[in-house]
Amino acid sequence: MGVIRNVILDWSGTLVNDLPAVLGATNHVFRRAGLPEMSLDQFRATFSLPFRSFYERHMPQVPIRQLEAWFHAHFKTLQDTVTPLPHAREFLEFCRGRGLRVFVLSAVHGDHYAAQAARAGFAEYVEHPYVGVWDKQEKISEVLQTHGLQPRETLFVGDMQHDMDAARRGGVIACAVLTGYNSASQLRASQPDLIVEHLGELRRILERRGLEWDRGEPRPEAAPLPPPVGTVGALIFDGAGRVLMVRTRKWSHRWGIPGGKIKGGEPAVEALKREIREETGLEVGAIEFVMVQDCIRSPEFYRPAHFLLLNYTCRCETPDGVRLNDEAEAFRWVAPAEALQMDLNQPTRVLIETVLVRGAREPTAAVPP
């Protein structure tokens, strides 16, 4: 059993959200090179570090210096769109309060880091930033040696497979966060010691453990599951018969329905109303139970778990009032049949198909009265 005394943090996608700016600058490079732009999904699926390999795959004919010049010149025009991620400041405050040494190890350009860190007020929490790093696997040993950091006492937190590879190279504890560039399935393939939704979840885990970490404990995917967790979720219809789809990091950036855990002593329907209100800002009525699903170690979910999913339908008369909290990335109102053409998580697909089948027999069932 060791105690965590040092935290190495990636910057982009871990402490700040620069993904829209990076995608915009990358598409600018693609346009200058005469190539079609990428969608966010395409970029997430193909972008990798070291970034040289990414550009070599897509435009090997353009010198890397030219690509960098195009990228950084355009990125400066988007710099103001980079914002601190939710829970980032609280995590840094937690590290300071517990006396943890904090370092940054990132590919972000030094000028961009300086501007973003100053605007966010994060620089004061960082003992030493290592930025403009092309290959973190090559750099992490230098970070450890220069500052006398013991690998068993050091946690590396990042949002990409390259971060997890660097953590393994340095022999440190590897924690993946879902707030950045790679999906849960991509990060799981790198076998980190821990995957968390965001830095707020990591802080709670470290608090619960008292900063202790057993390097000999089984990885999450191999550990026995705790008892099932009861959850509620609903297919929300508007007056036009459309349903609300939300996209979340926890489900590998797939689309699903709003919902969450039932609190102790809380009736399921009240839990459903609360979760929908917290996640979307909507008030719903005409709630009808549809089905219960067992969800055990879903490969789509970011960590091994056993959920009992209580699924409902309900109605919302104010579809323009959707206000997402930080659990969801995006939302869409679509016809149920159109929703089935989206990249859905499996429990949501089963629910929609069930509702549509019942609606074929009972015309009023698909849209609750």
N, C-alpha and C positions, 0 to 999 in steps of 0.2 A: 504494500500500500504506500503510495507516494502522495505528496501534497503539491498542488499546482501553485507555483510562485511566479511564473512568467507567462505572458500571453503575446503571441505574434499574430497580428491581424492583417489580412488582406484589406485593401482599400475599396476598390470598385465592387459593388454588389454585396459588400459585407458591412461597411460603415456608411457608404453613400450610394445613392441610386444615380448612376451615370449611364445606365443602359440606353435610355432614349437618345442621349447626346452621342454616345459611341455608335449607335446604329445610324444616326443621322450623318455623322462624319464618315462612317464606313461606306454608306451609300453614295456620299459625295465622291469618295475615291473610286467607287465602282463606275459612277457616271463619267468621271474624268478618264477612266480606262476604257470606256466604251462598252461597259457591261451592264446588264439589267440590275436594278436594285433588288435587295433582299427584303422579305417580310421579317417581322420579329421572330416568327416561328422558324423560318429558314436560318436566320442568323444564330439563334440559340442552338439549333441542331448542328451547325457546322463550325461555329467559332471555337477556337482552341488557343491555348498558350503552349509554348511560346508563339506569339502572334506572327512571327515570320513564316511559320509553317502554314498558317491560314492564308496569307497572301500568296505564298508560293503555289498553293493548290489552285487558287482562283485566277491569278494574274502573274505567272512566272516571267512574262516578258517585260514587266515594269520594274526598274531598279527599286530596291527597298528604300533608298534615300528619297526618291521621288514620291513614293507612296506615303512615307512619313510626313513629308512636307505638305502634301495635299491634306492628309488627315488632321494634323495639328493646326494648320491654318484655319480649317473649317470648324474644328472642335472649339477653338477660342470663341467663335460666334455663338456657340451653344452652351458655353460655360455656366451661364446663369441658370440653366435648367437643372443642374446637378444639385440634389438636395440630400440632407442627412436621412438615413433610413430610420423608420420607427424603431425605438428601443436602443439605438446606437449610443446616444448620449447617456442614457441610464446605465448601459453596460460599462461605459468608460468611467462613470462615476463610481460604479460598484468596484471596478478594478482599483481605482484610486483609494477608495475607502478600505479595501482589504490589503493594501500595500503591494499589489501585484505590479510587476514591471511590464510595461506595454511597449511593443515595437510594431512598426508597420513594415510589411514586405509586399511590394506591389509593383506591377508593370506600369502603373500610371506615370506619365511624364512628370518630371520634377516641377515644372512651371504650373502644370494643372493641379498637382497635389498642393502646392503652396497656396494657390488661389482658393481651392476648395476647402482646405483645412482652416485657412484664416476666416473664410465666410462662415463655416460651420462652428468655429471655435473649438476644434478638436486637437489642434497642434499642442496645446498645453498638457494634454494627457499622454503624449507619446514621448518616450525617452529618446528614441532614435528612429527616424523613418528611413527605410531602404526603399527608394523609389526608382523608377526607370529600369527595373530589373527585368531583363529579357527571359532569363531562365531561373526560376526560384529554386529548382532542384540543385543548381550549382551554387546558389548564394546562401542557402540556409545554414550550411556548415560554418561559413564565415560569420554569420550572425551569432550562432551559438558560441563559437570560440572567442570572438571579439569581446563578448559581454559575459563570458563565463557562465552560460546558461546550461544547466543540467537537462538533458532531453527528457528524463522521466518526470521533471518538474515543469515542463514547458508544453503549453497548449497552442496549436496553430489552428486558426479559424479562417476558413475561406469558402468561396462559393463555386469553385471550379475543380474539375478533376486534377488539373495541374497543381492546385494547392494541396490536394490530398497526396499526390505523388511526391511533392516536396516534403510534406510532413513525414512520410515514410522514409525518404532519403535521410532526413535529419534524425530519425528515430524518436520523434516527439509525438504527443497525443494529437490525433487528427479529428477536427470537428468541422462538418460541412453545414452551411446555412443555405436556406432555400430562397434568399432574398435577391439573388443575382442572376448569373448567366446560365448555369447548368440546372437541369431538372433533377428531381429526386431520383429518377431511374439512372440518369447519368452519374450522379454522385454515388449512388449505392454501388455501382459497378467498381468504384475505386476503393470500396471497403474501408470507409472511415471508421474511427472508433465510435463516433456519434454523429447523427444527423438531427438538426433542430430546424424549426420553422424560421426562427429569427433569433436575434441576440437576447431578447427578453426571455425566451424559453431557456437558452443557455444559462443566463444569470440565475434563473430559478433552480436549475439542476445543480449548479455549482454551490448555491446557498444550501440546498438540501443535503448535499454531500459534505458540506464543510470544507470545500476545496480538495477533498481527498479523491484520489483516483487509483483504482487497482488495475494495473496493466495486464493482470492475469485473468480478469473476468471475461466471460464469453462476449463476443460481439452481439449487438442487439438482435440480429437475425437468427442467432443460434441460442439465445436465452429463452427459457420457458416464458410463455405468455401469462400475464396476470389475468384475473377473472374478466369476463366480458364487461364492456362499458355500454350502458344504454344511451342511445342518441335519438334525436328527432330531426326530421327534415321534410320539406314539403315542395311539391310541384305547385308553384304559385301561378294562377291564371289571372289575366286582366279581363276587362270587359269585352275585348275583341277576340278572346279565345287563345291569346298568345300565352306562352309560359316563360318564366324568368330563368335564365341560365347564368350562372356565375362561374368564373374561372379562378382556381386557387392553386397556390404553390404546393400545398400539402398533398394534392392529388396529381402531382406530376404535370401541372399546368393544364390539366384536362378540365372540361366543363362539367358542372354538376348543379346541385340545388343548395339553397341556404339551409343551415341546420347546425346542430352541435349537441353537446352533452347535456343530459338531464341532471340537475342538481339534486342533492339529497333532500327528500321531502317535497319535491316539486312535482306537481301533476304534469303528465307528458304534454298535454295541450298547452298549458301555461308555459312550459319550457319551449315549445315550438314558437309561440308568439314572441317570447323574449328573445330567442336566438334570431328570428327573422328581423325583429326590431333593431337588435344590436348590429347585425351584419348588413342590413339593407336600408334601415330607416323606415320600413313599410309597416303599416298596420293591416292585419288580414282578418278575414272572417270566413264563414261557410266552410269550416274545417271538417274534413271527412277522412277517416282512417282508410288506408288502402292495403297495406301489407307490412310484414316484418321480414327483414333480410338478415341472414348471418353474413358477416364480413370478417373473414379470418385470414390474417397475413396477406392482405391484398398487395400485389406487387406494384399497384398504382399509388398506394399510400406511402408517405415518406418514411414510416417506421413500422415495424411489426406490431400488430394490434389485433384485438378481437372486439368488434363492435356488434351490437344488436341494433339494427337500423329500423326505427319505427317511421314508416313513410306515410305521408298524408297528401291530400290535395287541399287547396284553399283558394280564396279569391282576394284580389286587391283592386280597389276602384281607383287608385291614384298611381298608375304605373310611372308617371313622370317624377315621382318623389323618391326614386332610388338614390340612396347615399351610402356607398360602400365604406365599411371600415377597413382596417389594414389587413384583414384576413383574405380579402379577394382582390384580384387584379383588374377584372373587367366584368361587364354584364351585358346581356342581350335579351330582348324580348323577341321570341320567335314562335312560329306555329309548331305544335308538337311534332308533326311529321318532319319539319325542317330541323328541329333539334336532333332528331335521330341521325342526321347527316353530319353532325358536329363531332368533334373528338371528345366524347363523353367518358366519364369514369363508368365502370361496369354497373355498379348499383343504380346509378341514375338511368342508364339505358334500360335496365330491367324494369324500373318503376314506370318510365314513359311507355314502354311497350305494353305493360300490364294495364295502364290507364287507357290506352288506345283500344286494346282488345275489349275491355269492359264497355267503352264508349260505343263500339260497333254493335254491341247487344243492347245497350241502354243509352240512347242518344244524349241524355242529359248528364251522364256520368263523367264525360270527359271535361266538361266545364261545370264546376260545382254551382248549384243555384244560389 
